[in-house]
């Protein structure tokens, strides 16, 4: 393989350091993704003439539920043998610190977040939001779904900056050599996902402009789940395994966890079409 034809990828994962404190690109990508979704949903609420007072608590519900869900998803789906092996490790699952061998604690941030857990956490958080504020859950889910691919896109860009969730070794001309990992050209799976999620946002936005009245039927929520997790299922074939126990499995954990979300997405889309026809007859 001719290494000169590939992209050598070795960025500093930290944008700015102040003493021992650093601002990492991954954190900034998370914030950018959440901010993009925040302003998108705010615009949607205004466009649909939903009271601004109902929007204000939404960000807190989403932020907390995504973070908690993504963290628990990573720990319980991908590394339960570690996090459930002792009380100290269990505590590490809940706080952004790691217990060192000398007995001290080190701030690490939340190293390890799973998108499937984040999605499940978000759904639970939105259910609580709708219950407490007396909102139509399908209206909220559809609006969040239109904006969600923005966040997903930026999160994968953060993974790219961290040189994590790397792809399998390949000889495609656009392969990346993640020099922090090894010297082999690999699929930039993070970039594949980021580009796909950006496209999915424009698909949802185009559909919203054409069929705004379908918000509240579950159609947009179902479309978002179906597009993202169908793509996630197939892009996993280009990725290297994330944890050792996936070796030898016919489908990796990411694929297994994607299947229920695809089924849920298709069911919601079918329900959305049925409700749309029902509304047209009335």
Secondary structure as a PSIPRED ss2 file (coil, helix, strand):
# PSIPRED VFORMAT (PSIPRED V4.0)

   1 X C   1.000  0.000  0.000
   2 X C   1.000  0.000  0.000
   3 X H   0.000  1.000  0.000
   4 X H   0.000  1.000  0.000
   5 X H   0.000  1.000  0.000
   6 X C   1.000  0.000  0.000
   7 X E   0.000  0.000  1.000
   8 X E   0.000  0.000  1.000
   9 X E   0.000  0.000  1.000
  10 X C   1.000  0.000  0.000
  11 X C   1.000  0.000  0.000
  12 X C   1.000  0.000  0.000
  13 X C   1.000  0.000  0.000
  14 X E   0.000  0.000  1.000
  15 X E   0.000  0.000  1.000
  16 X E   0.000  0.000  1.000
  17 X E   0.000  0.000  1.000
  18 X E   0.000  0.000  1.000
  19 X C   1.000  0.000  0.000
  20 X C   1.000  0.000  0.000
  21 X E   0.000  0.000  1.000
  22 X E   0.000  0.000  1.000
  23 X E   0.000  0.000  1.000
  24 X E   0.000  0.000  1.000
  25 X H   0.000  1.000  0.000
  26 X H   0.000  1.000  0.000
  27 X H   0.000  1.000  0.000
  28 X H   0.000  1.000  0.000
  29 X H   0.000  1.000  0.000
  30 X H   0.000  1.000  0.000
  31 X H   0.000  1.000  0.000
  32 X H   0.000  1.000  0.000
  33 X H   0.000  1.000  0.000
  34 X H   0.000  1.000  0.000
  35 X H   0.000  1.000  0.000
  36 X H   0.000  1.000  0.000
  37 X H   0.000  1.000  0.000
  38 X H   0.000  1.000  0.000
  39 X H   0.000  1.000  0.000
  40 X H   0.000  1.000  0.000
  41 X H   0.000  1.000  0.000
  42 X H   0.000  1.000  0.000
  43 X H   0.000  1.000  0.000
  44 X H   0.000  1.000  0.000
  45 X H   0.000  1.000  0.000
  46 X H   0.000  1.000  0.000
  47 X H   0.000  1.000  0.000
  48 X C   1.000  0.000  0.000
  49 X C   1.000  0.000  0.000
  50 X C   1.000  0.000  0.000
  51 X C   1.000  0.000  0.000
  52 X H   0.000  1.000  0.000
  53 X H   0.000  1.000  0.000
  54 X H   0.000  1.000  0.000
  55 X H   0.000  1.000  0.000
  56 X H   0.000  1.000  0.000
  57 X C   1.000  0.000  0.000
  58 X H   0.000  1.000  0.000
  59 X H   0.000  1.000  0.000
  60 X H   0.000  1.000  0.000
  61 X H   0.000  1.000  0.000
  62 X H   0.000  1.000  0.000
  63 X H   0.000  1.000  0.000
  64 X H   0.000  1.000  0.000
  65 X H   0.000  1.000  0.000
  66 X H   0.000  1.000  0.000
  67 X H   0.000  1.000  0.000
  68 X H   0.000  1.000  0.000
  69 X H   0.000  1.000  0.000
  70 X H   0.000  1.000  0.000
  71 X H   0.000  1.000  0.000
  72 X H   0.000  1.000  0.000
  73 X H   0.000  1.000  0.000
  74 X H   0.000  1.000  0.000
  75 X H   0.000  1.000  0.000
  76 X H   0.000  1.000  0.000
  77 X H   0.000  1.000  0.000
  78 X H   0.000  1.000  0.000
  79 X C   1.000  0.000  0.000
  80 X H   0.000  1.000  0.000
  81 X H   0.000  1.000  0.000
  82 X H   0.000  1.000  0.000
  83 X H   0.000  1.000  0.000
  84 X C   1.000  0.000  0.000
  85 X C   1.000  0.000  0.000
  86 X C   1.000  0.000  0.000
  87 X H   0.000  1.000  0.000
  88 X H   0.000  1.000  0.000
  89 X H   0.000  1.000  0.000
  90 X H   0.000  1.000  0.000
  91 X H   0.000  1.000  0.000
  92 X H   0.000  1.000  0.000
  93 X H   0.000  1.000  0.000
  94 X H   0.000  1.000  0.000
  95 X C   1.000  0.000  0.000
  96 X C   1.000  0.000  0.000
  97 X E   0.000  0.000  1.000
  98 X E   0.000  0.000  1.000
  99 X E   0.000  0.000  1.000
 100 X C   1.000  0.000  0.000
 101 X C   1.000  0.000  0.000
 102 X C   1.000  0.000  0.000
 103 X C   1.000  0.000  0.000
 104 X C   1.000  0.000  0.000
 105 X E   0.000  0.000  1.000
 106 X E   0.000  0.000  1.000
 107 X E   0.000  0.000  1.000
 108 X C   1.000  0.000  0.000
 109 X C   1.000  0.000  0.000
 110 X C   1.000  0.000  0.000
 111 X C   1.000  0.000  0.000
 112 X C   1.000  0.000  0.000
 113 X C   1.000  0.000  0.000
 114 X C   1.000  0.000  0.000
 115 X H   0.000  1.000  0.000
 116 X H   0.000  1.000  0.000
 117 X H   0.000  1.000  0.000
 118 X H   0.000  1.000  0.000
 119 X H   0.000  1.000  0.000
 120 X H   0.000  1.000  0.000
 121 X H   0.000  1.000  0.000
 122 X H   0.000  1.000  0.000
 123 X H   0.000  1.000  0.000
 124 X H   0.000  1.000  0.000
 125 X H   0.000  1.000  0.000
 126 X H   0.000  1.000  0.000
 127 X H   0.000  1.000  0.000
 128 X H   0.000  1.000  0.000
 129 X H   0.000  1.000  0.000
 130 X H   0.000  1.000  0.000
 131 X H   0.000  1.000  0.000
 132 X H   0.000  1.000  0.000
 133 X H   0.000  1.000  0.000
 134 X C   1.000  0.000  0.000
 135 X C   1.000  0.000  0.000
 136 X C   1.000  0.000  0.000
 137 X H   0.000  1.000  0.000
 138 X H   0.000  1.000  0.000
 139 X H   0.000  1.000  0.000
 140 X H   0.000  1.000  0.000
 141 X H   0.000  1.000  0.000
 142 X H   0.000  1.000  0.000
 143 X H   0.000  1.000  0.000
 144 X H   0.000  1.000  0.000
 145 X H   0.000  1.000  0.000
 146 X H   0.000  1.000  0.000
 147 X H   0.000  1.000  0.000
 148 X H   0.000  1.000  0.000
 149 X H   0.000  1.000  0.000
 150 X H   0.000  1.000  0.000
 151 X H   0.000  1.000  0.000
 152 X H   0.000  1.000  0.000
 153 X H   0.000  1.000  0.000
 154 X H   0.000  1.000  0.000
 155 X H   0.000  1.000  0.000
 156 X H   0.000  1.000  0.000
 157 X H   0.000  1.000  0.000
 158 X H   0.000  1.000  0.000
 159 X H   0.000  1.000  0.000
 160 X H   0.000  1.000  0.000
 161 X H   0.000  1.000  0.000
 162 X C   1.000  0.000  0.000
 163 X C   1.000  0.000  0.000
 164 X C   1.000  0.000  0.000
 165 X C   1.000  0.000  0.000
 166 X C   1.000  0.000  0.000
 167 X E   0.000  0.000  1.000
 168 X C   1.000  0.000  0.000
 169 X E   0.000  0.000  1.000
 170 X C   1.000  0.000  0.000
 171 X C   1.000  0.000  0.000
 172 X C   1.000  0.000  0.000
 173 X C   1.000  0.000  0.000
 174 X C   1.000  0.000  0.000
 175 X C   1.000  0.000  0.000
 176 X E   0.000  0.000  1.000
 177 X E   0.000  0.000  1.000
 178 X E   0.000  0.000  1.000
 179 X C   1.000  0.000  0.000
 180 X C   1.000  0.000  0.000
 181 X C   1.000  0.000  0.000
 182 X C   1.000  0.000  0.000
 183 X C   1.000  0.000  0.000
 184 X C   1.000  0.000  0.000
 185 X E   0.000  0.000  1.000
 186 X E   0.000  0.000  1.000
 187 X C   1.000  0.000  0.000
 188 X C   1.000  0.000  0.000
 189 X H   0.000  1.000  0.000
 190 X H   0.000  1.000  0.000
 191 X H   0.000  1.000  0.000
 192 X H   0.000  1.000  0.000
 193 X H   0.000  1.000  0.000
 194 X H   0.000  1.000  0.000
 195 X H   0.000  1.000  0.000
 196 X H   0.000  1.000  0.000
 197 X H   0.000  1.000  0.000
 198 X H   0.000  1.000  0.000
 199 X H   0.000  1.000  0.000
 200 X H   0.000  1.000  0.000
 201 X H   0.000  1.000  0.000
 202 X H   0.000  1.000  0.000
 203 X H   0.000  1.000  0.000
 204 X H   0.000  1.000  0.000
 205 X H   0.000  1.000  0.000
 206 X H   0.000  1.000  0.000
 207 X H   0.000  1.000  0.000
 208 X H   0.000  1.000  0.000
 209 X H   0.000  1.000  0.000
 210 X H   0.000  1.000  0.000
 211 X C   1.000  0.000  0.000
 212 X H   0.000  1.000  0.000
 213 X H   0.000  1.000  0.000
 214 X H   0.000  1.000  0.000
 215 X C   1.000  0.000  0.000
 216 X C   1.000  0.000  0.000
 217 X C   1.000  0.000  0.000
 218 X C   1.000  0.000  0.000
 219 X H   0.000  1.000  0.000
 220 X H   0.000  1.000  0.000
 221 X H   0.000  1.000  0.000
 222 X H   0.000  1.000  0.000
 223 X H   0.000  1.000  0.000
 224 X H   0.000  1.000  0.000
 225 X H   0.000  1.000  0.000
 226 X H   0.000  1.000  0.000
 227 X H   0.000  1.000  0.000
 228 X H   0.000  1.000  0.000
 229 X H   0.000  1.000  0.000
 230 X H   0.000  1.000  0.000
 231 X H   0.000  1.000  0.000
 232 X H   0.000  1.000  0.000
 233 X H   0.000  1.000  0.000
 234 X H   0.000  1.000  0.000
 235 X H   0.000  1.000  0.000
 236 X H   0.000  1.000  0.000
 237 X H   0.000  1.000  0.000
 238 X H   0.000  1.000  0.000
 239 X E   0.000  0.000  1.000
 240 X C   1.000  0.000  0.000
 241 X C   1.000  0.000  0.000
 242 X C   1.000  0.000  0.000
 243 X C   1.000  0.000  0.000
 244 X H   0.000  1.000  0.000
 245 X H   0.000  1.000  0.000
 246 X H   0.000  1.000  0.000
 247 X C   1.000  0.000  0.000
 248 X C   1.000  0.000  0.000
 249 X C   1.000  0.000  0.000
 250 X C   1.000  0.000  0.000
 251 X C   1.000  0.000  0.000
 252 X C   1.000  0.000  0.000
 253 X H   0.000  1.000  0.000
 254 X H   0.000  1.000  0.000
 255 X H   0.000  1.000  0.000
 256 X H   0.000  1.000  0.000
 257 X H   0.000  1.000  0.000
 258 X H   0.000  1.000  0.000
 259 X H   0.000  1.000  0.000
 260 X H   0.000  1.000  0.000
 261 X H   0.000  1.000  0.000
 262 X H   0.000  1.000  0.000
 263 X H   0.000  1.000  0.000
 264 X H   0.000  1.000  0.000
 265 X H   0.000  1.000  0.000
 266 X H   0.000  1.000  0.000
 267 X H   0.000  1.000  0.000
 268 X H   0.000  1.000  0.000
 269 X H   0.000  1.000  0.000
 270 X H   0.000  1.000  0.000
 271 X H   0.000  1.000  0.000
 272 X H   0.000  1.000  0.000
 273 X H   0.000  1.000  0.000
 274 X H   0.000  1.000  0.000
 275 X H   0.000  1.000  0.000
 276 X H   0.000  1.000  0.000
 277 X H   0.000  1.000  0.000
 278 X H   0.000  1.000  0.000
 279 X H   0.000  1.000  0.000
 280 X H   0.000  1.000  0.000
 281 X H   0.000  1.000  0.000
 282 X C   1.000  0.000  0.000
